[in-house]
Amino acid sequence: MSTPITVSIIGGSGYTGGELLRLLLGHPHVTVHQVTSQRYAGKFIHHAHPNLRPAFGRKQVLKFTTLDALEPVDLLFLALPHGQAQAHIDRFASLAPRIIDLSADFRLRDPAIYKARYGHPHAAPEWLDHFVYGLPEINREAIRAAHYVSGVGCNATASILALKPLADAGLLLDRPIIVDLKVGSSEGGASVNPGSHHPERSHAVRSYAPVGHRHEAEVHQAFGREDIHLSVTSVELVRGALATAHAWVEPGLSDRDLWRVYRAAYGREPFVRIVHDRSGIYRHPEPKLLWGTNLADVGWQLQPKIGRLAALAAIDNLGKGAAGTAVQCMNLMLGFDEMEGLTFPGLHPV
């Protein structure tokens, strides 16, 4: 496209907003028009995101603005805390024909389930059916045609990608599945709280949601079954999430069978890699290799005699778990190459 599209970010001072800015400022078809922050209004964006200090000859120097100063654009990204987007969705829709909301406000189709998981009634239940669940690996064609796309929970993203090949192939037995998630501190957001205080987090392995994590409802919705249970533990990472889904398949299934299943599911996916090696340090998916990327690495380990299967998926929770997938959805919605602006391959060593 010869004329870049204009986008704005509402709520751009948090970690997800910063990751969105990093990706969008390098996107060849996008001009970032405005970024809002009540706390940083009037200040340059690098006050909140020091890595985005102007460089590389970039002439555009952005300052945070207020919600009251918002102007119409081609697409709005909403990176607000949960509960705020739904309260103002009518106004946001008047500012842009397309919206991508990264919060949990429009992920769930059933307002009763939303209330049960988030503890309050949905403020705009009539909008729920307008939003498409924004995980391209399960909803690509619907996203292409959508005007409103929801974000996807980072833990739900890892869980769904770990289990999708097995579900697609009909291999999962009718037995409960436990998804054990190890996650980094940035999942808690940029706001300070006692649990994120460094002396409390350092060297800690804290089980903060051993049962009933909110993202569980997204996984149930994706697979149409409610016997998938998430257990989430915070580990000493800043970025990253590793899902290990403990599932059961028919005894006698072979490793070769699973290779065929995973290749069928992900062989043409631009951002999903199969990691299942017999030797080396990184035989299984590892989150630290994905920092700053929109990649998801998936793998498995099988006990064929008894049919026990551990399905794994690793992501950067701020990348594939949030901002990266949001930009991927934008590319699909606007007819850009799906990989545009998202080809950073990660770093090693880190």
N, C-alpha and C positions, 0 to 999 in steps of 0.2 A: 504494500500500500504506500502511495506517495505521501499522503497526509497522515501523520500519526494520530491515533485516537487519544482522547483526553480521559484521564482517570483521576479520581481523588480517593484518599484513604481517610475514613472517619475513625478516629482513635488510633493515631499513628505513632504514639510515643512508647508503646509497649514492645515486648520482644517480637511478637508476631508482626506488628506494624513495621518495626525496623527491618525484619527479614523481607517483608513485602517491598519496602522502599529499595533495599539493596538489589532485589531482582528487577524491579520495574525501572529503576534508573539506568539499568544496562540493557533494557529491552529496546530493540530497534524500531518497533512500531508504536511506542507508547510515549506520551508526555504526561508526567505527573503534574497535575494542575494545582491541587491543594492537599494539605495534610492537616488534620485537626488534632488539637490537644488542649484541653482546658488548663492543664498545669504548665505547659510550655508555650502557650500562645504568645506570639510576637518574637520568639527566639528561633534561631537557626536550628534545622533538624539535627545538626551534629551535637547539639547540647544534650540530646537524648541518645543519639546514635553516633558516637565519636568516630566509628569506622566510615561514616558517610560524609566526612569533611570533604569539600569539593576537591576533585583531582581529575587527572586524565584529560584536562582541557575542557571539562564540563562547564558550560556557561550558566546553566540554570542553578541558582542558589535559592533553595527553598527555606521558608520560615513556616513554623506552625501557625495555624489560624484557629478561629473559634467556629463552633457550629453555626452561629448566626451569620457568619460571612460566607457560607458555602454558596457556590455558583453551579449552574448546570454543567454536566459533563457527559461523556459517552458511557462511562461505566463507573460505578461506585464499589469500592471495597469497604466493608464494615468490619472493623477489628476492635469492636467494643467489648467490654465485659458482658458476660452472659446476662440476659434480661433487658439490656438497653436497646438493642436493635428492634425488638418487637414493639417497644413502646413508641417508637418514632418511625415505623416502617412506611406509613402513608406519606410522610414528609420526604423521606429518603427516595421513595419511588417517584416523587414529583421532580426530583433533581436529575435522574438518569433513567434511561430505558432498560438498563441492565444492572443487576446488583449481584455481588458475591458476598455473602455474609459468612465470616469465619467463626462466629460464635456458635453456641448450641441452639440458638433460638428457633431455627427452622429445619433442624435435622430430622425430627421425629414427626411422623404423620398423624399420630393420635394424641390430641391434647390431654387426654387422661393419663397417658403414659408420661408425657412431659411433666405434668403436675406431680405424679408419683416420684419421678426421678429428681426434679429440680425444686420441689417443695413449695411451689406457688402456681396458681392458674396461669395459663398462657394469655398474654394481653392482646394477641391478635390471631386467634385460632383460624379465622377465615383466610389467613395468608398461608397456612401450612401447605395446602395443596398446590400453591403457586410455585413452590420451591422444589427443585430437583436435587436429590442427594448427590453431593459433588465429589464422588470418587470415580474417576474416569475408567478404572479397571473393571467396574461393574455397571457403569451408567453412561458410557461414552456418547452414544447416539442421542440419548435424552438431553445430555448437557449441550451438545451441538445446537439443539433446537430451543434451548431454554433462554428465558430472559432473567430468571431468578434462580440462583444456585446457592445451596447451603455449603458451609464448610463441613469437614469430617473430623471427628475426634481423633487425636493422634493415636490413642490406644486402640480405638476401633479400627483405624486404618491398618495398623500392624496385625491386629487379630484377624480381620477380614482377609488380608492378603495371605496370611499364613494358611488359612483354611479353605480359601476359594478353590484351588485346584482339586482338592479332595471332594468338596461339595459338588462341583461341576461334574465330576466323574461318578458321583453316586457311591463313593467308597466309604463314607462315614457311617459307622454302625449307630443304631439307635441307643446310644449310651451317652451319659453326660460328658461334656468336654470342659476341661479346666484350662484356661489360658493364663499362664503366669507371665506377668509383665514386669520387667526391670526398667526404670525410667529415670531420666535426669531431672535436675532441679528446675530447669527452665519451663517445665510443664506447669509449675506453680505461678508463672507470670512474673512481671517486673515489680509488683507491689511487695513491699517488705512485710514479712510475717515471722513469728518466732521460729517456725520450722525451717525457714530458708536462711536464718542467721548462720553465718559461717561456722562459729564454734559448735553449733548444734548439728549442722549437716556434715561437717568434715568427718570422714571415716565411718559414717553411719550407713547402715542398711536398714531402712525404716519401712516397715509394712504399714502403709497409711490407708489402704483400702483393700484389706484381705477379702472382703466380700462386698457385693452391691455397688461396684463402681458405676457411675452414670453412663459411661460409654457402652456398658453392657447392652443397653436398650437399642443402640444403633446396630450392634452385632445381631441381636435377635431379629431386628427389622430386615437386615440384609439377607439373612439365611432362612427366615420364616420358622425359626425354632427357638424355644426359650430355655433349652437345657445347656446353653453355653455360658460359662461363668468366668468372670474376670477376677484376678487377684493381683493387685498392683503394689510393687515395692519400690521405694525411692532408693537409688544407689548413688555413689559418688561420681556422678557425671553432671555436666551442665546441659549438653545436648544428647539426645538419643533415647530410643526405646527399643527393647528387644522383647518380642512375644514368643513364648514357647507354649504351643497349644498341645495339650496331652489328650490324644484321641485314640479311637480304636477302629481297626479295619479287620477284614476277614483274615484269619491266619493263612499263611502261604503266599500272601502278596509279596512280590519281590522288589528289590531295589530297582531293577530294570523297569518294572511296571510303573513305579513312581516317577522315574525319569520321563517316561512317555506322558504321564499325567501332567507333570509340571511343564513340560515343553508345550503340550497342547494348550495349557492355560496361559502361559506367559511367553511363548516363543516369539510373538510379535509385539509384545508390550515394550514401549520405548524406555520405560523407567524401572522395570522389574528385572532383576538378574537372579539366576539360579546359582546358589553357592552350596555345593555339595561335593567336597573333595575328600580324597582318601588320605592325604598327607598334608603337611605344612601346618603353620600356626593358625591360619584362618580357614579352617575346614568348614566352618559354619558361619552364618551371618553375624556380623560384628558392627554395632552402631558407630563406633568411633571412626570407621573408614568412610562413613557417609556424611560427616559433618559438613553442612553448607550445601548439600546436594538435594535433588528431588528424586533420588534413587531409593528403591526398596530392594534389599537382598533377602531372598527366601531360600529355605532349605529344609531338611528333615533328617531324622534318624529313626530307623525302623527295627523292631524286634519281630522278624517274620514268623517265628514259631508260635507266638501268642497274639500277634496282630496289634501290638502296642506301637503307636506312632507319636513321635514328637515333631510337630511341624513348626518351623521357625520363620520369623520375619523381623528384620532390623530396618529402622528408619531413623532419620533425623526428625525429631518431633516438631521442630520449627520449619523444616523443609517439606518433605513428603507428608508430614503430619499436619501441615498448616499452610504456610505461605506458598511453598512450591506447588502443591496441588491446586491452590487457588489460582496461581498464574497459569498452570496447565489448563484449568477450566476456562479461564479467560481466552487462551489461545483457541480452544475448541469453539467457544461461543462466537468468536469474531472471525473465524476462518483462517487464522494464522497457522503456520506449522506448529504442531503440538509441542515440539521440543524447543521452540524459540525462547531464548533467554534462560534456559534451564540445563545447559550442557556441562556445567562445572562438574568434574569427575571426582572431587574429593581429594584429600591429602594423605600422604603416608611418608614418613611417620608423623604422628601428632602427639 
